[in-house]
């Protein structure tokens, strides 16, 4: 969650251990850290710190000229607990000499750590360039944020009822772990009221892990004034949807067998922005392999390790997460879930959000001998933290637009996401290259901009049912799954290539573009902006070597709720110089007041 006058805090520090530059003057004295490895004394540290310090000074004296020692023979820090080493001022030449000493592991510059931000929700607001107070007044409290995680700590001030027209925490259920009969249908065995102790069944919605409380408060914490992390980052803590109510279920029990995956999914509660934490539901279902371990025949280790398109064996990678090394910086993604690499499959994430070093609510310590910690703490759970940011943003939008469908909310978050950082530069991948759709999806969410997206891509029920057909399900099975008696699959199914072309999604992924061929993808948008006549004009960010056309180039809407269809056509223009692999771009529709960005990825084969 976030600390501030409108949301939560998150602290991010980046350490850059840069190599020594030969271009810099060898006489400039800069702060360096001399790392000497693990502390040599038993018990994790030296019993005589002064002796260690004296040894460090002696080592330092071996590289400092004798005439400079009276002024320079001193240490900024001497380390002797978890590891041994020291910090001091050195020239480049002195640092290089020390790095070759038999007792020294490495020598690197001592960099000042800069906080990127301490307020994740404020940070997202600032990125939007909009005024938050006026726009936020459109939100209401008639929304439920559901969290399926490790439970909740109900006494936390983040779930206080003060100022709420109804209870903040409206429900907390758990699953009866003593009964695992798949045929059991009684709802009473699925969820128990939070007021019961759960002693008879061994279950409880109370969070003893901390993960669920942290994610729930990130998404929907009420305003908590004077919050801080042991006095730091003091301010008012809020969630993304502070006026929303919260319902929580633990999908994991401490010291007991976790409930079946189906039970959290069938919880009978109406609400939006349900946050299924990856912590609880990942459960070792997807084996991890390195690219070289699943290489296709006649493929080099270099190509398969970097996960070049077509370098992996589809049968070997099916159902696995493939880890790709970074020896070739032209392949920026480091971890790629791959369903059929040989066919060129690539999934685009929808959006990205803050997910590292998030300050939010924690549970109290269970150890009575320990000092009571702060009610807020910093957690580094990556996707577990960005998931509630997106869920909180979705609940915020639902409260402002109660008539919007889930796909309209997703569309608003995607088409208004930003692909630039707070310095106005393109977002970077983990390899330092410009991020693509495979790295960031549509970009970083901007909840305030998403309040007024202008146009939305409304994905229908038939769209989702057609996806089953494209992946090989027949009419009978789809009707049984959906309950739609008259449903019929498209005549050209099955065909996985049609998923991107037919499903009205706010991004496009062309799985295969063969040389000299043309691929056309259709999309339909709904006007949720101006109620008067309005015209949107298209601009295209075209990847190098490809030709991308949008037809028509203008869309005219006469009223709010009106729809319009357009097509995006991609081809290589018979250009033999086109690089094989994925190319990324975007189509942006604008009426002067709104900017609706549709990212696309085209796989040239």
C-alpha positions as CSV (number, residue, x, y, z in Angstrom):
1,X,0.0,0.0,0.0
2,X,1.2,3.5,0.2
3,X,2.0,6.3,2.7
4,X,1.2,9.8,1.9
5,X,-1.7,12.2,1.4
6,X,-3.3,9.7,-1.0
7,X,-1.9,6.2,-0.8
8,X,0.9,3.7,0.1
9,X,4.6,3.8,0.4
10,X,7.1,1.8,-1.4
11,X,10.8,2.0,-1.0
12,X,13.1,1.0,-3.8
13,X,16.9,1.3,-3.7
14,X,19.1,0.4,-6.6
15,X,22.8,-0.6,-6.2
16,X,24.9,-0.2,-9.2
17,X,28.2,-2.0,-9.0
18,X,29.9,-0.6,-12.1
19,X,33.2,-1.8,-13.5
20,X,36.2,0.5,-13.3
21,X,36.4,2.8,-16.3
22,X,39.8,3.1,-18.0
23,X,38.8,6.5,-19.3
24,X,38.6,8.0,-15.8
25,X,41.6,9.7,-14.2
26,X,43.7,7.2,-12.1
27,X,44.4,10.0,-9.6
28,X,40.8,10.8,-8.6
29,X,40.1,9.6,-5.1
30,X,36.6,8.0,-4.8
31,X,34.9,5.9,-2.1
32,X,35.5,2.1,-2.6
33,X,34.4,-1.0,-0.7
34,X,37.1,-3.7,-0.3
35,X,35.3,-7.0,0.1
36,X,37.3,-9.7,1.8
37,X,34.7,-12.5,2.0
38,X,33.3,-14.2,5.0
39,X,34.4,-13.1,8.5
40,X,37.2,-15.5,9.5
41,X,36.3,-15.7,13.2
42,X,33.8,-18.3,14.4
43,X,30.3,-17.2,15.5
44,X,29.9,-14.8,12.6
45,X,32.3,-12.0,13.7
46,X,35.6,-11.1,15.3
47,X,36.0,-11.0,19.1
48,X,38.5,-8.2,18.7
49,X,37.2,-5.5,16.3
50,X,40.3,-3.4,16.9
51,X,42.6,-6.1,15.7
52,X,40.5,-6.5,12.5
53,X,40.6,-2.8,12.0
54,X,44.4,-2.7,12.5
55,X,44.8,-5.5,9.9
56,X,42.6,-3.5,7.4
57,X,44.8,-0.4,8.0
58,X,47.9,-2.4,7.4
59,X,46.5,-3.7,4.1
60,X,45.5,-0.2,3.1
61,X,49.0,1.1,3.8
62,X,50.4,-1.3,1.3
63,X,48.9,0.7,-1.6
64,X,49.0,4.3,-0.3
65,X,52.2,6.2,-1.0
66,X,54.2,6.8,2.3
67,X,54.1,10.6,1.9
68,X,50.2,10.5,1.7
69,X,49.7,8.1,4.6
70,X,49.4,10.8,7.4
71,X,46.3,12.2,5.7
72,X,44.8,9.2,3.9
73,X,45.5,6.2,6.2
74,X,41.9,6.0,7.6
75,X,38.8,3.9,7.2
76,X,35.3,5.1,6.5
77,X,34.0,1.7,7.8
78,X,35.5,-1.6,8.9
79,X,33.3,-4.7,8.5
80,X,33.9,-7.8,10.7
81,X,30.5,-9.4,11.4
82,X,28.6,-11.0,8.5
83,X,31.6,-10.4,6.2
84,X,35.1,-8.9,6.4
85,X,36.2,-5.8,4.5
86,X,36.4,-2.0,4.7
87,X,35.4,1.2,3.0
88,X,37.9,4.0,2.2
89,X,39.0,6.5,-0.5
90,X,41.1,5.1,-3.2
91,X,42.3,6.0,-6.7
92,X,41.5,3.7,-9.6
93,X,45.1,2.5,-9.7
94,X,45.1,1.7,-5.9
95,X,41.8,-0.1,-6.2
96,X,43.1,-2.2,-9.0
97,X,46.2,-3.1,-7.0
98,X,44.1,-4.0,-4.0
99,X,41.8,-6.2,-6.0
100,X,44.8,-8.4,-6.8
101,X,45.7,-9.0,-3.2
102,X,45.3,-12.7,-2.1
103,X,43.0,-11.7,0.8
104,X,40.7,-9.5,-1.3
105,X,37.7,-11.0,-3.2
106,X,36.7,-7.8,-5.0
107,X,36.9,-4.0,-4.9
108,X,34.0,-1.8,-6.1
109,X,32.9,1.8,-5.9
110,X,30.8,2.7,-2.9
111,X,27.7,4.1,-4.5
112,X,25.1,6.4,-2.8
113,X,21.7,4.6,-2.7
114,X,18.9,6.8,-4.1
115,X,15.3,6.2,-3.1
116,X,13.1,6.0,-6.3
117,X,9.9,6.8,-4.3
118,X,8.3,6.0,-1.0
119,X,4.7,6.2,-2.2
120,X,3.7,3.7,-4.8
121,X,0.1,5.0,-5.3
122,X,1.3,8.6,-5.3
123,X,4.0,7.6,-7.8
124,X,1.3,6.2,-10.2
125,X,-0.8,9.3,-9.8
126,X,2.2,11.6,-10.5
127,X,3.0,9.6,-13.6
128,X,-0.5,10.3,-14.9
129,X,0.0,14.1,-14.9
130,X,-3.5,14.5,-13.6
131,X,-5.0,16.1,-10.4
132,X,-5.9,13.2,-8.1
133,X,-8.3,14.9,-5.7
134,X,-10.9,16.0,-8.2
135,X,-10.9,12.7,-10.1
136,X,-10.9,10.6,-7.0
137,X,-14.2,12.1,-5.9
138,X,-15.9,10.1,-8.6
139,X,-15.1,6.9,-6.7
140,X,-17.7,5.3,-4.3
141,X,-17.5,2.7,-1.5
142,X,-20.0,0.3,-3.1
143,X,-17.3,-2.2,-4.2
144,X,-16.0,-5.4,-2.7
145,X,-12.3,-6.2,-3.0
146,X,-11.9,-10.0,-2.6
147,X,-8.5,-11.4,-1.6
148,X,-7.7,-15.1,-1.8
149,X,-4.3,-15.4,-0.1
150,X,-3.2,-16.4,3.4
151,X,-6.0,-14.7,5.4
152,X,-6.2,-11.4,7.2
153,X,-5.3,-9.8,10.5
154,X,-8.7,-8.1,11.2
155,X,-7.4,-5.9,14.1
156,X,-5.1,-4.0,11.8
157,X,-6.0,-0.3,11.5
158,X,-6.1,-0.8,7.7
159,X,-9.4,-2.6,8.1
160,X,-11.0,-0.2,10.6
161,X,-14.6,0.7,10.2
162,X,-14.2,4.4,11.2
163,X,-15.8,6.7,8.6
164,X,-17.3,3.8,6.6
165,X,-21.0,3.7,6.1
166,X,-20.8,-0.1,6.5
167,X,-18.2,-2.5,7.8
168,X,-14.8,-2.4,6.1
169,X,-14.0,-6.1,6.5
170,X,-17.3,-7.6,5.5
171,X,-16.3,-11.3,5.4
172,X,-13.4,-13.6,6.2
173,X,-14.0,-17.3,5.4
174,X,-11.8,-20.4,5.5
175,X,-11.9,-23.9,4.1
176,X,-12.7,-27.1,6.1
177,X,-9.4,-29.0,5.9
178,X,-10.8,-32.1,7.6
179,X,-13.1,-32.9,4.7
180,X,-11.7,-33.5,1.2
181,X,-14.6,-35.4,-0.4
182,X,-14.8,-34.1,-4.0
183,X,-18.5,-35.0,-4.0
184,X,-19.3,-32.9,-1.0
185,X,-21.6,-30.0,-2.0
186,X,-22.6,-28.5,1.3
187,X,-21.8,-24.8,1.3
188,X,-21.5,-24.9,5.1
189,X,-18.3,-26.9,4.8
190,X,-16.7,-24.5,2.4
191,X,-16.8,-21.3,4.4
192,X,-17.0,-20.6,8.1
193,X,-17.8,-17.3,9.8
194,X,-14.7,-15.3,10.9
195,X,-16.1,-15.1,14.4
196,X,-15.6,-18.8,15.0
197,X,-12.4,-20.1,16.3
198,X,-12.0,-22.9,13.9
199,X,-10.6,-25.1,16.6
200,X,-12.8,-28.1,15.6
201,X,-11.6,-28.1,12.0
202,X,-8.2,-26.7,12.3
203,X,-9.0,-23.9,9.9
204,X,-9.2,-20.1,10.4
205,X,-9.2,-16.9,8.3
206,X,-6.7,-15.3,10.6
207,X,-3.4,-14.6,8.9
208,X,-0.4,-16.1,10.6
209,X,1.9,-15.7,7.6
210,X,1.5,-12.0,6.8
211,X,1.3,-12.3,3.1
212,X,-2.5,-11.9,2.8
213,X,-2.7,-9.0,5.2
214,X,0.0,-7.2,3.3
215,X,-1.6,-7.7,-0.1
216,X,-5.1,-6.8,1.2
217,X,-3.9,-3.6,2.7
218,X,-2.0,-2.7,-0.5
219,X,-5.2,-3.1,-2.6
220,X,-7.9,-1.6,-0.2
221,X,-6.6,-0.3,3.1
222,X,-8.6,2.4,4.8
223,X,-6.9,5.7,5.5
224,X,-4.5,5.2,8.5
225,X,-3.1,8.6,9.7
226,X,0.4,8.9,11.3
227,X,1.5,5.6,9.8
228,X,5.2,4.9,9.4
229,X,7.9,2.2,9.3
230,X,9.6,2.6,12.7
231,X,9.2,6.4,12.3
232,X,10.3,6.5,8.7
233,X,8.1,7.6,5.8
234,X,5.5,9.0,8.2
235,X,2.2,10.0,6.7
236,X,-1.3,8.7,5.9
237,X,-1.4,5.1,4.6
238,X,-4.1,4.2,2.1
239,X,-4.9,1.4,-0.4
240,X,-5.7,1.8,-4.1
241,X,-9.4,1.6,-3.3
242,X,-9.6,2.9,0.3
243,X,-13.4,3.3,0.3
244,X,-14.0,-0.3,-0.9
245,X,-15.0,-3.1,1.4
246,X,-12.9,-6.2,1.8
247,X,-13.7,-10.0,1.8
248,X,-10.9,-12.4,2.5
249,X,-10.3,-16.2,2.2
250,X,-7.1,-18.1,3.0
251,X,-6.2,-20.5,0.2
252,X,-3.3,-21.9,2.3
253,X,-3.3,-23.2,5.8
254,X,-0.2,-23.1,8.0
255,X,0.8,-26.6,9.1
256,X,-2.0,-28.3,7.2
257,X,-2.8,-29.5,3.8
258,X,-3.9,-26.7,1.4
259,X,-7.5,-26.9,0.1
260,X,-8.0,-28.0,-3.5
261,X,-7.5,-25.3,-6.1
262,X,-11.2,-25.5,-7.0
263,X,-12.4,-24.4,-3.6
264,X,-11.1,-20.8,-3.6
265,X,-12.4,-20.5,-7.2
266,X,-16.0,-21.5,-6.2
267,X,-16.3,-19.2,-3.2
268,X,-19.9,-17.9,-3.4
269,X,-19.3,-14.1,-3.1
270,X,-20.2,-11.3,-5.5
271,X,-17.5,-8.6,-6.0
272,X,-14.8,-7.3,-8.2
273,X,-11.0,-7.1,-8.3
274,X,-10.4,-10.5,-6.8
275,X,-6.7,-10.9,-6.1
276,X,-5.5,-14.5,-6.4
277,X,-2.0,-14.3,-5.0
278,X,0.6,-16.3,-6.9
279,X,2.0,-17.1,-3.4
280,X,-0.9,-19.3,-2.7
281,X,-1.9,-20.9,-6.0
282,X,1.4,-21.5,-7.8
283,X,2.1,-24.7,-5.8
284,X,4.9,-26.1,-7.9
285,X,2.6,-26.8,-10.9
286,X,5.1,-25.5,-13.5
287,X,8.6,-27.1,-13.6
288,X,11.5,-24.7,-14.4
289,X,14.1,-25.6,-17.0
290,X,16.9,-23.7,-18.8
291,X,16.6,-23.1,-22.5
292,X,19.6,-25.3,-23.4
293,X,17.8,-28.3,-21.6
294,X,14.9,-28.1,-24.0
295,X,16.7,-27.3,-27.2
296,X,15.3,-28.4,-30.6
297,X,17.3,-30.7,-32.8
298,X,20.2,-29.2,-34.6
299,X,20.0,-26.0,-32.5
300,X,23.2,-24.5,-30.9
301,X,23.5,-24.1,-27.2
302,X,23.9,-20.3,-27.7
303,X,20.5,-20.0,-29.6
304,X,18.5,-22.2,-27.2
305,X,20.1,-20.7,-24.1
306,X,18.9,-17.2,-25.3
307,X,15.5,-18.7,-26.3
308,X,15.6,-17.5,-30.0
309,X,12.2,-18.2,-31.7
310,X,12.2,-21.7,-33.0
311,X,15.2,-22.8,-31.0
312,X,13.2,-24.8,-28.4
313,X,11.4,-28.1,-28.7
314,X,7.6,-27.6,-28.2
315,X,7.1,-31.0,-26.7
316,X,9.9,-30.5,-24.1
317,X,8.8,-27.0,-23.0
318,X,5.0,-27.7,-22.8
319,X,3.8,-26.9,-19.3
320,X,7.1,-25.5,-18.1
321,X,8.7,-22.2,-17.3
322,X,11.8,-21.7,-19.4
323,X,14.7,-19.6,-18.0
324,X,16.7,-17.8,-20.7
325,X,20.2,-16.5,-20.1
326,X,21.3,-13.1,-21.2
327,X,24.4,-13.5,-23.4
328,X,22.5,-11.9,-26.3
329,X,21.0,-8.5,-25.2
330,X,18.7,-8.5,-28.2
331,X,16.5,-11.0,-26.3
332,X,15.5,-8.9,-23.3
333,X,13.1,-11.2,-21.5
334,X,14.7,-13.4,-18.8
335,X,11.9,-15.7,-17.8
336,X,9.4,-16.7,-20.5
337,X,6.4,-19.0,-19.9
338,X,6.3,-20.9,-23.2
339,X,3.5,-23.1,-24.4
340,X,4.8,-23.9,-27.9
341,X,8.1,-22.2,-28.6
342,X,8.6,-24.1,-31.8
343,X,5.4,-22.5,-33.2
344,X,6.6,-19.1,-32.1
345,X,4.2,-18.6,-29.2
346,X,4.7,-15.7,-27.0
347,X,2.4,-14.3,-24.4
348,X,2.1,-10.6,-23.7
349,X,1.5,-9.5,-20.1
350,X,-1.4,-7.1,-19.8
351,X,0.2,-4.4,-17.6
352,X,2.9,-3.8,-15.0
353,X,2.7,-2.2,-11.6
354,X,4.9,-1.5,-8.5
355,X,6.0,-4.8,-7.0
356,X,9.3,-4.4,-5.1
357,X,9.9,-3.1,-1.6
358,X,6.2,-2.2,-0.9
359,X,5.4,-0.7,2.5
360,X,2.1,-2.0,3.8
361,X,0.3,-3.6,6.8
362,X,1.9,-6.5,8.6
363,X,0.8,-8.8,11.3
364,X,2.1,-8.5,14.9
365,X,5.0,-10.7,16.0
366,X,4.0,-14.0,17.5
367,X,7.2,-14.1,19.6
368,X,6.5,-12.4,22.9
369,X,10.2,-12.1,23.6
370,X,10.6,-9.8,20.5
371,X,9.9,-6.1,20.5
372,X,6.5,-5.3,18.9
373,X,7.3,-4.3,15.3
374,X,5.8,-1.5,13.4
375,X,2.3,-2.0,12.1
376,X,3.8,-1.4,8.6
377,X,6.8,-3.1,7.0
378,X,8.5,-3.4,3.6
379,X,8.1,-6.6,1.8
380,X,9.8,-7.8,-1.4
381,X,7.3,-10.3,-3.0
382,X,7.5,-9.1,-6.6
383,X,4.3,-10.3,-8.4
384,X,2.6,-10.8,-5.1
385,X,2.8,-7.0,-4.6
386,X,2.0,-5.8,-8.1
387,X,-1.0,-8.0,-8.2
388,X,-2.9,-6.1,-5.4
389,X,-1.8,-2.8,-7.0
390,X,-3.7,-3.8,-10.2
391,X,-6.6,-5.3,-8.2
392,X,-6.8,-2.1,-6.1
393,X,-6.8,0.0,-9.3
394,X,-9.5,-2.2,-10.8
395,X,-11.7,-1.8,-7.7
396,X,-11.1,2.0,-7.9
397,X,-12.3,2.1,-11.5
398,X,-15.3,-0.1,-10.7
399,X,-16.3,2.2,-7.9
400,X,-16.3,5.2,-10.3
401,X,-17.9,3.2,-13.2
402,X,-20.3,0.6,-11.6
403,X,-21.8,-0.3,-15.0
404,X,-18.4,-1.2,-16.6
405,X,-17.7,-4.9,-17.3
406,X,-14.5,-6.5,-16.1
407,X,-13.1,-6.4,-19.7
408,X,-13.9,-2.7,-19.9
409,X,-11.9,-2.1,-16.7
410,X,-9.0,-4.2,-18.0
411,X,-9.1,-2.3,-21.3
412,X,-9.1,1.1,-19.5
413,X,-6.0,0.1,-17.4
414,X,-4.2,-1.2,-20.5
415,X,-4.9,1.5,-23.1
416,X,-4.0,4.3,-20.6
417,X,-0.9,2.7,-19.2
418,X,2.4,4.5,-19.6
419,X,5.4,3.2,-21.5
420,X,7.8,5.9,-20.2
421,X,9.3,6.4,-16.8
422,X,9.1,9.5,-14.5
423,X,12.0,11.1,-16.5
424,X,10.1,10.8,-19.7
425,X,12.4,8.1,-21.1
426,X,11.2,4.7,-22.4
427,X,10.9,2.0,-19.7
428,X,13.8,-0.3,-19.6
429,X,13.9,-4.1,-19.3
430,X,15.9,-6.0,-16.8
431,X,18.8,-6.1,-19.3
432,X,18.9,-2.3,-19.6
433,X,17.4,-2.3,-23.2
434,X,14.2,-0.5,-24.1
435,X,11.3,-2.6,-22.8
436,X,8.9,-4.2,-25.2
437,X,5.4,-5.6,-24.9
438,X,7.0,-8.9,-23.7
439,X,8.6,-7.1,-20.8
440,X,5.9,-4.7,-19.7
441,X,2.7,-5.5,-21.6
442,X,0.9,-2.2,-22.3
443,X,3.0,-0.4,-19.7
444,X,2.7,0.7,-16.1
445,X,-0.9,1.2,-14.8
446,X,-2.2,4.7,-14.3
447,X,-5.4,4.5,-12.3
448,X,-6.3,8.2,-12.7
449,X,-5.9,8.2,-16.5
450,X,-7.9,5.0,-16.6
451,X,-10.9,6.8,-15.1
452,X,-11.4,8.5,-18.5
453,X,-10.0,6.2,-21.2
454,X,-12.2,7.6,-24.1
455,X,-12.6,4.2,-25.8
456,X,-12.6,0.7,-24.5
457,X,-12.3,-2.8,-26.0
458,X,-15.2,-4.8,-24.5
459,X,-14.4,-8.5,-24.7
460,X,-17.6,-10.5,-24.9
461,X,-18.6,-13.9,-23.5
462,X,-18.6,-15.3,-27.1
463,X,-15.0,-14.1,-27.5
464,X,-13.9,-16.2,-24.6
465,X,-15.9,-19.2,-25.8
466,X,-14.5,-18.9,-29.3
467,X,-11.0,-19.1,-27.7
468,X,-11.9,-22.6,-26.5
469,X,-12.9,-23.5,-30.0
470,X,-9.7,-22.1,-31.5
471,X,-7.7,-24.3,-29.1
472,X,-9.6,-27.5,-30.1
473,X,-12.7,-27.8,-28.0
474,X,-15.7,-28.9,-30.0
475,X,-19.3,-27.4,-29.8
476,X,-20.6,-30.0,-27.4
477,X,-17.8,-29.5,-24.8
478,X,-18.0,-25.7,-25.0
479,X,-21.8,-25.8,-24.5
480,X,-21.3,-28.1,-21.5
481,X,-18.7,-25.8,-20.0
482,X,-20.6,-22.6,-20.6
483,X,-24.2,-23.6,-20.3
484,X,-25.0,-21.8,-23.5
485,X,-27.3,-24.3,-25.3
486,X,-27.2,-22.7,-28.8
487,X,-23.5,-22.0,-28.9
488,X,-21.6,-23.1,-32.1
489,X,-17.9,-22.8,-32.8
490,X,-16.7,-20.7,-35.7
491,X,-16.5,-22.7,-38.9
492,X,-12.7,-22.1,-39.2
493,X,-11.9,-23.5,-35.8
494,X,-9.7,-24.9,-34.4
495,X,-6.9,-22.5,-35.3
496,X,-4.7,-20.9,-32.6
497,X,-3.7,-18.2,-35.1
498,X,-7.3,-16.9,-34.9
499,X,-7.1,-16.1,-31.2
500,X,-5.3,-12.8,-31.8
501,X,-7.3,-12.0,-34.9
502,X,-10.8,-12.6,-33.5
503,X,-10.8,-11.9,-29.8
504,X,-11.6,-8.3,-29.0
505,X,-8.6,-7.7,-26.7
506,X,-6.8,-4.4,-26.0
507,X,-3.5,-5.8,-27.4
508,X,-2.5,-7.8,-30.5
509,X,-0.1,-10.7,-30.9
510,X,0.5,-12.0,-34.4
511,X,1.9,-15.5,-33.9
512,X,3.3,-16.0,-37.4
513,X,3.9,-13.5,-40.2
514,X,5.4,-15.4,-43.2
515,X,7.6,-13.6,-45.7
516,X,5.4,-12.0,-48.4
517,X,2.2,-12.7,-46.5
518,X,-0.4,-10.3,-45.0
519,X,-2.1,-10.7,-41.6
520,X,-5.2,-8.6,-40.7
521,X,-6.6,-8.3,-37.2
522,X,-9.9,-6.7,-36.4
523,X,-10.9,-4.8,-33.3
524,X,-14.1,-3.1,-32.1
525,X,-14.1,-0.1,-29.7
526,X,-16.8,1.5,-27.6
527,X,-17.0,5.2,-26.9
528,X,-17.2,5.9,-23.1
529,X,-16.0,9.5,-23.5
530,X,-17.8,12.4,-25.0
531,X,-21.5,12.3,-25.4
532,X,-21.3,14.6,-28.4
533,X,-19.9,13.9,-31.9
534,X,-16.3,13.1,-31.6
535,X,-13.6,11.9,-34.1
536,X,-10.5,9.8,-33.3
537,X,-7.5,9.7,-35.5
538,X,-5.0,6.8,-35.6
539,X,-1.2,7.0,-35.5
540,X,1.1,4.0,-35.8
541,X,4.4,3.2,-34.1
542,X,5.7,0.9,-36.9
543,X,8.5,-1.6,-36.2
544,X,11.6,-1.3,-38.4
545,X,11.2,-3.3,-41.6
546,X,7.5,-3.9,-41.4
547,X,4.5,-2.1,-42.9
548,X,1.5,-1.6,-40.7
549,X,-1.8,-0.1,-41.9
550,X,-4.9,0.9,-40.0
551,X,-8.3,1.0,-41.8
552,X,-10.1,3.3,-41.5
553,X,-7.7,5.9,-40.2
554,X,-10.5,7.9,-38.5
555,X,-13.4,6.7,-36.3
556,X,-16.4,8.9,-35.8
557,X,-18.8,8.5,-32.8
558,X,-22.2,10.3,-32.5
559,X,-22.9,9.4,-28.9
560,X,-21.6,7.7,-25.8
561,X,-21.9,3.9,-26.1
562,X,-21.5,4.0,-29.9
563,X,-19.1,1.4,-31.4
564,X,-16.8,1.3,-34.3
565,X,-14.6,-1.4,-36.0
566,X,-11.2,-1.1,-37.5
567,X,-8.5,-3.4,-38.9
568,X,-4.8,-3.6,-38.4
569,X,-2.8,-5.1,-41.3
570,X,0.8,-6.2,-41.1
571,X,3.2,-7.3,-43.8
572,X,6.9,-7.3,-44.6
573,X,6.6,-5.6,-48.0
574,X,8.7,-8.5,-49.4
575,X,11.6,-7.0,-47.6
576,X,14.3,-9.7,-47.3
577,X,16.2,-7.6,-44.8
578,X,13.4,-7.9,-42.2
579,X,14.8,-9.4,-39.0
580,X,13.2,-12.7,-38.0
581,X,11.6,-12.8,-34.5
582,X,9.3,-10.4,-32.7
583,X,8.8,-6.8,-33.6
584,X,6.8,-4.4,-31.3
585,X,4.7,-1.4,-32.0
586,X,1.4,0.3,-31.2
587,X,-1.7,1.9,-32.7
588,X,-2.8,5.0,-30.8
589,X,-6.3,6.6,-31.3
590,X,-6.7,10.2,-30.2
591,X,-9.5,12.8,-30.2
592,X,-7.3,15.5,-28.7
593,X,-8.5,14.8,-25.2
594,X,-7.9,11.0,-24.9
595,X,-5.1,8.8,-26.0
596,X,-6.0,5.1,-26.5
597,X,-2.9,2.9,-27.1
598,X,-3.2,-0.6,-28.5
599,X,0.2,-2.4,-28.3
600,X,1.0,-5.1,-30.8
601,X,3.7,-7.8,-31.3
602,X,4.4,-9.4,-34.7
603,X,6.4,-12.6,-35.1
604,X,8.2,-12.6,-38.4
605,X,9.1,-16.2,-39.5
